Amino acid sequence: MPYHKNKQQAYQAAQQGFEEVQDFYQEIVQDSESYGHQLKHLKNEVNEAYQQIENALEVASETQRPQLERFMSDLEQIVEEVNLP
């Protein structure tokens, strides 16, 4: 049973990390004076979310894997849209 709990916890951490990136991305104002700072913060959030998703993929169930892969794909789109290095 602990193995199942770890899968669920890993998935939830990945989902939460992805949702935090989405929320922050939607709040960025491109003309804002702090846009550069916001991008740096977004980059940190994206890197953390990538790590959480990768960790979750290592233990993911067959039903969790497609959603985690969607999270990864959506993160890649965000990175491309804001040209994060």
C-alpha atoms as an extended CHARMM CRD file, in Angstrom:
* protein
*
        85  EXT
         1         1  MET       CA              0.0000000000        0.0000000000        0.0000000000  PROA      1               0.0000000000
         2         2  PRO       CA              2.7820000000        2.5590000000        0.6400000000  PROA      2               0.0000000000
         3         3  TYR       CA              3.8510000000        2.1780000000       -2.9990000000  PROA      3               0.0000000000
         4         4  HSD       CA              0.3750000000        3.2270000000       -4.1640000000  PROA      4               0.0000000000
         5         5  LYS       CA              0.4610000000        6.1970000000       -1.8020000000  PROA      5               0.0000000000
         6         6  ASN       CA              3.8120000000        7.2830000000       -3.2230000000  PROA      6               0.0000000000
         7         7  LYS       CA              2.4070000000        7.1190000000       -6.7570000000  PROA      7               0.0000000000
         8         8  GLN       CA             -0.5310000000        9.2660000000       -5.7340000000  PROA      8               0.0000000000
         9         9  GLN       CA              1.6280000000       11.7420000000       -3.8410000000  PROA      9               0.0000000000
        10        10  ALA       CA              4.0430000000       12.0460000000       -6.7610000000  PROA      10              0.0000000000
        11        11  TYR       CA              1.1660000000       12.5990000000       -9.1720000000  PROA      11              0.0000000000
        12        12  GLN       CA             -0.4290000000       15.2230000000       -6.9220000000  PROA      12              0.0000000000
        13        13  ALA       CA              2.8840000000       17.0700000000       -6.5450000000  PROA      13              0.0000000000
        14        14  ALA       CA              3.3150000000       17.0910000000      -10.3300000000  PROA      14              0.0000000000
        15        15  GLN       CA             -0.2390000000       18.2950000000      -10.8470000000  PROA      15              0.0000000000
        16        16  GLN       CA              0.1560000000       21.0410000000       -8.2580000000  PROA      16              0.0000000000
        17        17  GLY       CA              3.4660000000       22.1680000000       -9.7450000000  PROA      17              0.0000000000
        18        18  PHE       CA              1.9330000000       22.3080000000      -13.2040000000  PROA      18              0.0000000000
        19        19  GLU       CA             -1.0690000000       24.2910000000      -11.9610000000  PROA      19              0.0000000000
        20        20  GLU       CA              1.2180000000       26.7770000000      -10.1900000000  PROA      20              0.0000000000
        21        21  VAL       CA              3.1080000000       27.3640000000      -13.4480000000  PROA      21              0.0000000000
        22        22  GLN       CA             -0.1520000000       27.8720000000      -15.3260000000  PROA      22              0.0000000000
        23        23  ASP       CA             -1.4540000000       30.3210000000      -12.7310000000  PROA      23              0.0000000000
        24        24  PHE       CA              1.7630000000       32.3190000000      -12.6790000000  PROA      24              0.0000000000
        25        25  TYR       CA              2.0100000000       32.2970000000      -16.4750000000  PROA      25              0.0000000000
        26        26  GLN       CA             -1.5010000000       33.7050000000      -16.7730000000  PROA      26              0.0000000000
        27        27  GLU       CA             -0.6680000000       36.5230000000      -14.3430000000  PROA      27              0.0000000000
        28        28  ILE       CA              2.4510000000       37.7560000000      -16.1680000000  PROA      28              0.0000000000
        29        29  VAL       CA              2.0270000000       41.2030000000      -17.6400000000  PROA      29              0.0000000000
        30        30  GLN       CA              4.3740000000       41.6350000000      -20.5900000000  PROA      30              0.0000000000
        31        31  ASP       CA              4.5440000000       45.4620000000      -20.4190000000  PROA      31              0.0000000000
        32        32  SER       CA              5.1610000000       45.4780000000      -16.6930000000  PROA      32              0.0000000000
        33        33  GLU       CA              8.4200000000       46.9070000000      -15.3900000000  PROA      33              0.0000000000
        34        34  SER       CA              8.9180000000       43.6760000000      -13.4660000000  PROA      34              0.0000000000
        35        35  TYR       CA              8.4050000000       41.4490000000      -16.5270000000  PROA      35              0.0000000000
        36        36  GLY       CA             12.0350000000       40.2740000000      -16.4540000000  PROA      36              0.0000000000
        37        37  HSD       CA             11.7370000000       39.3790000000      -12.7880000000  PROA      37              0.0000000000
        38        38  GLN       CA              8.4500000000       37.6050000000      -13.4690000000  PROA      38              0.0000000000
        39        39  LEU       CA             10.0680000000       35.5740000000      -16.2600000000  PROA      39              0.0000000000
        40        40  LYS       CA             12.8890000000       34.5400000000      -13.9360000000  PROA      40              0.0000000000
        41        41  HSD       CA             10.3270000000       33.4090000000      -11.3620000000  PROA      41              0.0000000000
        42        42  LEU       CA              8.3600000000       31.5660000000      -14.0630000000  PROA      42              0.0000000000
        43        43  LYS       CA             11.5370000000       29.7920000000      -15.1770000000  PROA      43              0.0000000000
        44        44  ASN       CA             12.1090000000       28.5780000000      -11.6110000000  PROA      44              0.0000000000
        45        45  GLU       CA              8.5040000000       27.3820000000      -11.3620000000  PROA      45              0.0000000000
        46        46  VAL       CA              8.7840000000       25.5780000000      -14.7040000000  PROA      46              0.0000000000
        47        47  ASN       CA             12.0130000000       23.8470000000      -13.6700000000  PROA      47              0.0000000000
        48        48  GLU       CA             10.4450000000       22.7270000000      -10.3980000000  PROA      48              0.0000000000
        49        49  ALA       CA              7.3290000000       21.4620000000      -12.1980000000  PROA      49              0.0000000000
        50        50  TYR       CA              9.4700000000       19.5630000000      -14.7410000000  PROA      50              0.0000000000
        51        51  GLN       CA             11.2810000000       17.8480000000      -11.8800000000  PROA      51              0.0000000000
        52        52  GLN       CA              8.0170000000       16.9510000000      -10.1340000000  PROA      52              0.0000000000
        53        53  ILE       CA              6.5660000000       15.5550000000      -13.3490000000  PROA      53              0.0000000000
        54        54  GLU       CA              9.6970000000       13.5270000000      -14.0780000000  PROA      54              0.0000000000
        55        55  ASN       CA              9.6300000000       12.1130000000      -10.5500000000  PROA      55              0.0000000000
        56        56  ALA       CA              5.9530000000       11.2280000000      -10.9070000000  PROA      56              0.0000000000
        57        57  LEU       CA              6.5590000000        9.5540000000      -14.2840000000  PROA      57              0.0000000000
        58        58  GLU       CA              9.0460000000        7.1940000000      -12.6270000000  PROA      58              0.0000000000
        59        59  VAL       CA              6.2950000000        5.6930000000      -10.4520000000  PROA      59              0.0000000000
        60        60  ALA       CA              3.1570000000        6.5800000000      -12.4340000000  PROA      60              0.0000000000
        61        61  SER       CA              0.3460000000        4.1560000000      -13.0600000000  PROA      61              0.0000000000
        62        62  GLU       CA             -0.8850000000        3.5480000000      -16.5980000000  PROA      62              0.0000000000
        63        63  THR       CA             -3.8110000000        5.8950000000      -15.9850000000  PROA      63              0.0000000000
        64        64  GLN       CA             -1.6210000000        8.6930000000      -14.5930000000  PROA      64              0.0000000000
        65        65  ARG       CA              1.0430000000        8.5790000000      -17.3070000000  PROA      65              0.0000000000
        66        66  PRO       CA             -0.9860000000       10.2070000000      -20.1630000000  PROA      66              0.0000000000
        67        67  GLN       CA             -1.9660000000       13.1530000000      -17.9550000000  PROA      67              0.0000000000
        68        68  LEU       CA              1.6060000000       13.6380000000      -16.7610000000  PROA      68              0.0000000000
        69        69  GLU       CA              2.7790000000       13.6070000000      -20.3730000000  PROA      69              0.0000000000
        70        70  ARG       CA              0.1430000000       16.2680000000      -21.1640000000  PROA      70              0.0000000000
        71        71  PHE       CA              1.4620000000       18.3750000000      -18.2750000000  PROA      71              0.0000000000
        72        72  MET       CA              4.9640000000       18.0730000000      -19.7550000000  PROA      72              0.0000000000
        73        73  SER       CA              3.7380000000       19.0280000000      -23.2190000000  PROA      73              0.0000000000
        74        74  ASP       CA              1.8110000000       22.0270000000      -21.8860000000  PROA      74              0.0000000000
        75        75  LEU       CA              4.8830000000       23.1910000000      -19.9570000000  PROA      75              0.0000000000
        76        76  GLU       CA              6.9160000000       22.9830000000      -23.1580000000  PROA      76              0.0000000000
        77        77  GLN       CA              4.3400000000       25.2000000000      -24.8890000000  PROA      77              0.0000000000
        78        78  ILE       CA              4.5540000000       27.7860000000      -22.1050000000  PROA      78              0.0000000000
        79        79  VAL       CA              8.3550000000       27.7840000000      -22.3720000000  PROA      79              0.0000000000
        80        80  GLU       CA              8.1300000000       28.3230000000      -26.1400000000  PROA      80              0.0000000000
        81        81  GLU       CA              5.5460000000       31.1140000000      -25.8240000000  PROA      81              0.0000000000
        82        82  VAL       CA              7.6450000000       33.1870000000      -23.4490000000  PROA      82              0.0000000000
        83        83  ASN       CA             11.0060000000       32.1300000000      -24.9460000000  PROA      83              0.0000000000
        84        84  LEU       CA             12.4680000000       30.9110000000      -21.6830000000  PROA      84              0.0000000000
        85        85  PRO       CA             16.1130000000       29.9350000000      -22.0710000000  PROA      85              0.0000000000
